[in-house]
Amino acid sequence: MKNLFLAVLFVAFSGGAFPALAQDEDKADHPPIDQDQPDMAQVEQAWQRGDFAAARLGLERLAKETGSPLSQYRYGRILLEGRGGPRDVAEAAKWLQNAVDQNHAPAATLLARILLSAQGDTRDPRRAVELLEHAASRGEAEAQYYLALLLRSGDGTARDLKAAFNWLYAAAEQQHVQATYALSKAYADGEGIERDMERALYWLREAASAGHVPAQLSLAQALETGQAGPASPSEAMQWYRRAAEAGLPVAQRVIGTRYLRGEGVEQNGAEALRWLESAAEAGDAGAMVNLAYGYDSGKVGSRDDAQAAKWYERAAGRDVPQGMIGLAGLYEAGRGVAQDMDRAIALYRQAAEAGATPAARRLGELVGQGALDGKLAPQRLVPWAAAAANSDAEALRWLEVQAAEGGALAQAALAQLLMAEPDRLAEAYELLERAAEGGVLSAQAQLGQLYTTGAEGMLLDYVQAHKWLNIAATGGRADAAQTREAIAAVMTPEQIAEAQDAARAYYENIGPKAPPTAQTVVRQDLSQPENARTE
């Protein structure tokens, strides 16, 4: 919550428009301004023509000589914003306090925000709550909103979701746009009030219509998915567009991607390029990938391999798997970059290790083609070959050869594939048994489970189940240990002893064995090649 206040304060105090002086009504009486001194109208005129130094000097004289709480508040604010001179938070707080002493509600709100954004011991949320309560009770919408945030988080006061909701509602009724958006979320989440999606959508529309950009995005998403009522893709597109035109990169990416794919709109490469480029330049990683794809496929104009490589590279540098895969494809083909198979493999690996299945499948295809022979030990290649084996005959054949040559991991992986074929269950179980004997922990645990249940094509055998579950549990499988204890409760002491003897025999028989296939790696590990990423 502290970070939220800091973010809001940054927006308020760094270049925001100075509010029209006439809009703030002084809520306390003050003496008339001496005609020889500048009045508020003159200060406003100086501000409007960009003469901030004159505005600051005028406000200083008014604050000191008239004691007006309005001028004190305005002077405190201009000091805080650093307009017309250096920023001076301490001096701003002093003048704001002077205005607070004269019951000026906006000054109390601004002083509370200073106390909340302060660092270390000077941060004082309790005092901020007192100030906000005073201003909120006088109808100050800004104070009502910030007080609601503090009540919701329990910062400086006891956590009270119902009171937080009530203050949000009060501020929203005064058309405070941030409070309106927060109120919508409170209804949607059932926070301080019974969950009500209809009311959530109503207040979300209010915030979006008032120009709150995150609300516009949320409304678009709700309308697209039907989260808050009937789905309306066409209206969703309108709100995405409004958020995009307001400069929100996520919305720009959505709009650009729709034009790229022709989803809900007619395919338009120029519009796709315009929006995706804007979002990508703003740092949206998803837009970088989609823009790269647009150049890669020629859907944003003529195909441009160099631009595709540039944007895939940037996305990959942000750890986006799709960017790694796209860039790997270009290195593999030598498009837009010099052909470099090692670099391609390294990028595919990086994406696969991040959980990208397409990258694992492509690596499996390359394994089947022999492109990784001698680069990595065969057991490192097994998961990738298995990922591609269902759709790539060469990857399947490679896996079968490795299994036949005694590769335990290959045997376990091939067993999983064969279990999907009812007429090859016996072969699958035999491979699984060999993998378990070869020390594959997952195979040991699975074999124990199969013996426990008496799966199709396999007899129920508690002794064998206990043996393999015991071995898997020793290897660290907690689930195997739980199942072992469950079946032990229905086994005879003789059966348990037999199973334990079998487990001991397994450990006595295992030992250093020469691998049946060549394991020498003739290249360095390609998981982190040199210059894996460039900006």
Long-range contacts (C-beta under 8 A, 24 or more apart in sequence): 1-149, 1-150, 1-152, 1-153, 1-155, 2-116, 2-123, 2-155, 4-149, 5-113, 5-116, 5-117, 5-146, 5-149, 6-117, 8-113, 8-178, 9-113, 9-114, 9-116, 9-117, 12-113, 13-80, 13-81, 13-82, 13-87, 14-81, 16-81, 18-47, 18-77, 18-78, 18-81, 18-83, 20-44, 21-47, 21-74, 24-70, 24-73, 24-74, 24-106, 26-68, 26-69, 26-70, 26-104, 27-69, 27-103, 27-104, 27-105, 27-138, 28-69, 28-102, 28-103, 28-104, 30-66, 30-67, 30-68, 30-69, 30-70, 30-102, 31-66, 31-67, 31-68, 33-62, 33-66, 33-68, 34-65, 34-66, 37-61, 37-62, 37-65, 37-66, 38-62, 40-70, 40-71, 40-74, 43-74, 51-84, 52-78, 52-83, 52-84, 53-84, 53-85, 54-84, 55-83, 55-84, 56-83, 56-84, 56-85, 57-84, 63-95, 63-98, 67-98, 67-102, 69-98, 69-99, 69-102, 69-103, 69-104, 69-107, 70-99, 70-104, 72-96, 72-98, 72-99, 72-102, 72-104, 72-107, 73-99, 73-104, 73-106, 73-107, 73-110, 76-107, 76-110, 76-111, 77-110, 80-110, 80-114, 89-114, 100-131, 103-138, 105-134, 105-135, 105-138, 105-139, 105-140, 105-143, 106-135, 106-140, 106-142, 108-132, 108-134, 108-135, 108-140, 108-143, 109-135, 109-140, 109-142, 109-143, 109-146, 112-143, 112-146, 113-146, 116-146, 116-150, 116-155, 124-156, 125-150, 125-155, 125-156, 125-157, 126-156, 126-157, 127-156, 128-156, 129-156, 129-157, 136-167, 136-170, 139-174, 141-170, 141-171, 141-174, 141-175, 141-176, 141-179, 142-171, 142-176, 144-168, 144-170, 144-171, 144-174, 144-176, 144-179, 145-171, 145-176, 145-178, 145-179, 145-182, 148-179, 148-182, 149-182, 152-191, 152-192, 161-191, 161-192, 162-192, 162-193, 163-192, 164-191, 164-192, 165-191, 165-192, 165-193, 166-192, 172-203, 172-206, 175-206, 175-210, 177-207, 177-210, 177-211, 177-212, 177-215, 178-212, 180-206, 180-207, 180-210, 180-212, 180-215, 181-207, 181-212, 181-214, 181-215, 181-218, 184-215, 184-218, 188-228, 197-227, 197-228, 197-229, 198-228, 198-229, 200-228, 201-228, 201-229, 204-228, 208-239, 208-242, 211-246, 213-243, 213-246, 213-247, 213-248, 213-251, 214-248, 216-240, 216-242, 216-243, 216-246, 216-248, 216-251, 217-243, 217-248, 217-250, 217-251, 220-251, 220-254, 233-264, 234-264, 237-264, 237-265, 244-275, 247-282, 249-278, 249-279, 249-282, 249-283, 249-284, 249-287, 250-279, 250-284, 252-276, 252-278, 252-279, 252-282, 252-284, 252-287, 253-279, 253-284, 253-286, 253-287, 253-290, 256-287, 256-290, 256-291, 257-287, 257-290, 260-290, 260-293, 260-294, 260-299, 260-300, 267-299, 269-294, 269-299, 269-300, 269-301, 270-300, 270-301, 272-299, 272-300, 273-300, 273-301, 276-300, 280-311, 280-314, 285-314, 285-315, 285-318, 285-320, 285-323, 286-320, 288-312, 288-314, 288-315, 288-318, 288-320, 288-323, 289-315, 289-320, 289-322, 289-323, 289-326, 292-323, 292-326, 293-326, 296-326, 296-330, 304-336, 305-330, 305-335, 305-336, 305-337, 306-336, 307-336, 308-335, 308-336, 309-335, 309-336, 309-337, 310-336, 313-533, 313-534, 314-535, 316-347, 316-350, 316-533, 317-533, 317-534, 317-535, 319-354, 321-350, 321-351, 321-354, 321-355, 321-356, 321-359, 322-351, 322-356, 324-348, 324-350, 324-351, 324-354, 324-356, 324-359, 325-351, 325-356, 325-358, 325-359, 325-362, 328-359, 328-362, 341-371, 342-375, 342-523, 342-526, 342-529, 343-529, 343-532, 345-371, 345-372, 345-375, 345-526, 346-526, 346-527, 346-528, 346-529, 346-532, 347-532, 349-526, 349-527, 350-527, 350-532, 352-384, 353-527, 357-387, 360-384, 360-387, 360-388, 361-387, 361-388, 361-391, 361-392, 362-388, 363-387, 363-388, 364-388, 364-389, 364-392, 364-395, 365-392, 365-394, 365-395, 367-395, 367-398, 368-392, 368-393, 368-394, 368-395, 368-396, 368-397, 368-398, 369-394, 374-520, 374-521, 374-522, 374-523, 375-521, 375-522, 375-523, 375-526, 376-521, 376-523, 376-525, 376-526, 377-519, 377-521, 378-402, 378-407, 378-410, 378-517, 378-518, 378-519, 379-407, 379-409, 379-410, 379-519, 382-407, 382-409, 382-410, 382-413, 383-409, 383-413, 385-410, 385-413, 386-413, 386-414, 386-416, 386-417, 389-413, 389-414, 389-417, 390-417, 402-517, 403-431, 405-516, 405-517, 406-438, 406-516, 406-517, 407-516, 407-517, 408-434, 408-435, 408-437, 408-438, 408-439, 408-440, 408-443, 409-435, 409-440, 411-435, 411-438, 411-440, 411-443, 412-440, 412-442, 412-443, 415-443, 422-456, 425-456, 425-457, 425-458, 426-457, 429-457, 429-458, 436-468, 436-471, 437-506, 439-510, 441-472, 441-475, 441-476, 441-477, 444-468, 444-469, 444-471, 444-472, 444-475, 444-477, 444-480, 445-469, 445-472, 445-477, 445-479, 445-480, 448-472, 448-480, 448-483, 448-484, 449-480, 449-483, 452-483, 452-487, 462-487, 462-490, 462-491, 462-495, 462-499, 463-491, 463-495, 463-498, 463-499, 463-502, 464-499, 464-502, 465-499, 466-491, 466-495, 466-496, 466-499, 466-500, 466-503, 467-499, 467-500, 467-502, 467-503, 467-506, 470-499, 470-500, 470-503, 471-503, 471-506, 471-507, 474-503
